[in-house]
Amino acid sequence: MSLILLWFAVLLVASLLGGLVRILIGPTATDRMLAAQLLGTSGVGVLLLLAEALERPPLRDVALVFSLLAAVGAIGFVRLAADPVEGPP
């Protein structure tokens, strides 16, 4: 069973690499933010799969912290996009 979980973790890491490419070459800031959300979600998934496969329960706590950080990052992006700071005249 743990071998299957490790294979799923490898697939999620491949998804992380695809998201990283989108962050680097994304045409708009929205594309980059959605890719960053993908990184956060996939990272949490990888950590949860590794926690089960390797029998390391503390990785669940790390995954919880990553999910909270991803949510805070999304909120920050939405606030920045809704009310951009204007520079000096």
GUBAVO-769434 format. One line per 10 residues: number of its first residue (from 0); for each residue y, z, x of N, C-alpha, C. Coordinates in steps of 0.02 Angstrom, whole numbers, plus 50000, padded with zeros to 5 digits. Example, Ala and Ser with C-alpha at 12.3 -4.5 7.8 and 13.67 -1.06 7.14 Angstrom:
2
0) 49716,50390,50660,49775,50390,50615,49835,50390,50660 ~ 49888,50354,50642,49947,50357,50684,50002,50394,50645
end
This chain:
89
0) 49940,50000,50041,50000,50000,50000,50063,50000,50043 ~ 50061,50037,50098,50121,50040,50139,50136,49973,50172 ~ 50083,49933,50185,50094,49867,50214,50133,49822,50165 ~ 50117,49827,50102,50154,49788,50051,50227,49810,50048 ~ 50238,49875,50051,50307,49900,50050,50345,49877,50111 ~ 50312,49875,50168,50346,49851,50229,50362,49777,50224 ~ 50319,49737,50192,50334,49666,50183,50393,49656,50136 ~ 50397,49697,50084,50455,49693,50040,50519,49712,50077 ~ 50514,49761,50121,50572,49781,50161,50594,49724,50206 ~ 50546,49687,50234,50563,49629,50276,50598,49575,50234
10) 50575,49564,50173,50608,49516,50129,50680,49537,50114 ~ 50690,49602,50104,50758,49625,50091,50802,49619,50152 ~ 50774,49628,50211,50813,49618,50272,50833,49545,50279 ~ 50789,49499,50259,50808,49428,50258,50865,49416,50210 ~ 50865,49450,50154,50920,49446,50106,50985,49474,50138 ~ 50978,49527,50176,51036,49554,50212,51066,49503,50260 ~ 51023,49467,50294,51048,49416,50341,51084,49361,50304 ~ 51059,49341,50246,51094,49291,50206,51162,49316,50182 ~ 51165,49379,50163,51229,49408,50143,51278,49412,50201 ~ 51252,49426,50260,51295,49430,50319,51326,49362,50334
20) 51287,49310,50326,51313,49241,50335,51369,49228,50285 ~ 51359,49249,50222,51410,49238,50171,51473,49278,50186 ~ 51466,49337,50214,51525,49375,50233,51564,49340,50287 ~ 51529,49311,50335,51563,49279,50391,51596,49213,50372 ~ 51565,49173,50326,51593,49108,50310,51615,49101,50237 ~ 51617,49157,50201,51636,49154,50131,51705,49123,50121 ~ 51711,49077,50074,51776,49044,50065,51830,49090,50035 ~ 51810,49138,49995,51861,49182,49964,51844,49255,49977 ~ 51893,49297,49965,51882,49369,49974,51832,49396,49923 ~ 51831,49366,49864,51783,49388,49813,51711,49374,49835
30) 51700,49315,49865,51633,49299,49890,51612,49350,49944 ~ 51659,49367,49986,51643,49415,50039,51628,49484,50010 ~ 51665,49504,49959,51653,49569,49930,51585,49571,49894 ~ 51568,49518,49859,51503,49516,49826,51447,49517,49877 ~ 51457,49484,49933,51406,49486,49987,51402,49556,50016 ~ 51458,49590,50021,51456,49659,50046,51419,49705,49996 ~ 51427,49692,49932,51389,49729,49883,51314,49715,49889 ~ 51297,49652,49904,51228,49634,49916,51201,49673,49976 ~ 51241,49679,50029,51219,49717,50087,51206,49790,50068 ~ 51250,49818,50029,51241,49888,50009,51179,49897,49966
40) 51169,49853,49918,51111,49859,49874,51046,49846,49911 ~ 51046,49795,49952,50985,49780,49991,50971,49835,50042 ~ 51023,49861,50072,51014,49916,50119,50983,49978,50087 ~ 51005,49993,50027,50976,50049,49990,50903,50035,49974 ~ 50889,49973,49953,50819,49955,49939,50775,49960,50000 ~ 50800,49937,50057,50760,49941,50119,50747,50014,50136 ~ 50797,50056,50131,50788,50126,50147,50738,50160,50101 ~ 50741,50144,50036,50694,50174,49989,50623,50150,50002 ~ 50615,50086,50018,50548,50060,50034,50521,50092,50098 ~ 50563,50100,50148,50541,50132,50210,50525,50205,50199
50) 50562,50238,50156,50548,50309,50142,50478,50317,50113 ~ 50458,50271,50070,50391,50274,50041,50338,50252,50090 ~ 50350,50197,50125,50300,50169,50170,50287,50215,50230 ~ 50339,50245,50257,50333,50287,50316,50327,50361,50300 ~ 50329,50377,50235,50326,50446,50211,50380,50489,50244 ~ 50441,50465,50240,50499,50501,50267,50549,50514,50210 ~ 50541,50569,50173,50586,50583,50116,50660,50587,50133 ~ 50680,50608,50194,50752,50610,50208,50786,50541,50203 ~ 50748,50487,50210,50778,50421,50202,50804,50410,50131 ~ 50777,50446,50083,50803,50440,50015,50874,50467,50011
60) 50887,50521,50048,50954,50549,50049,51003,50501,50081 ~ 50982,50468,50135,51025,50419,50168,51039,50361,50120 ~ 50988,50340,50082,50997,50286,50033,51048,50307,49979 ~ 51045,50370,49959,51093,50394,49909,51164,50392,49936 ~ 51173,50412,49999,51239,50409,50029,51264,50337,50034 ~ 51220,50291,50054,51239,50221,50058,51259,50193,49990 ~ 51223,50213,49938,51241,50187,49871,51309,50213,49850 ~ 51324,50275,49866,51391,50302,49849,51445,50267,49889 ~ 51433,50253,49953,51482,50217,49994,51493,50146,49968 ~ 51440,50114,49945,51448,50046,49918,51490,50047,49855
70) 51480,50097,49813,51520,50102,49752,51593,50115,49768 ~ 51607,50158,49816,51676,50173,49835,51708,50110,49865 ~ 51671,50072,49904,51697,50010,49932,51715,49960,49878 ~ 51673,49955,49827,51687,49908,49772,51749,49930,49734 ~ 51756,49993,49722,51815,50018,49687,51878,50004,49728 ~ 51874,50015,49793,51931,50001,49837,51950,49927,49836 ~ 51901,49883,49836,51916,49812,49833,51949,49793,49768 ~ 51924,49819,49712,51952,49803,49647,52024,49828,49642 ~ 52037,49888,49668,52105,49914,49666,52152,49872,49710 ~ 52126,49850,49767,52168,49809,49811,52181,49741,49780
80) 52131,49712,49747,52140,49647,49716,52186,49651,49655 ~ 52184,49707,49619,52225,49714,49559,52298,49728,49575 ~ 52311,49764,49630,52379,49782,49646,52390,49772,49721 ~ 52398,49710,49744,52406,49698,49816,52473,49727,49841 ~ 52471,49753,49900,52531,49781,49930,52574,49724,49956 ~ 52637,49726,49936,52683,49674,49958,52714,49694,50024 ~ 52723,49646,50067,52753,49658,50131,52829,49661,50126 ~ 52862,49670,50182,52936,49672,50181,52964,49604,50162 ~ 53023,49605,50131,53054,49541,50109,53075,49496,50164
end
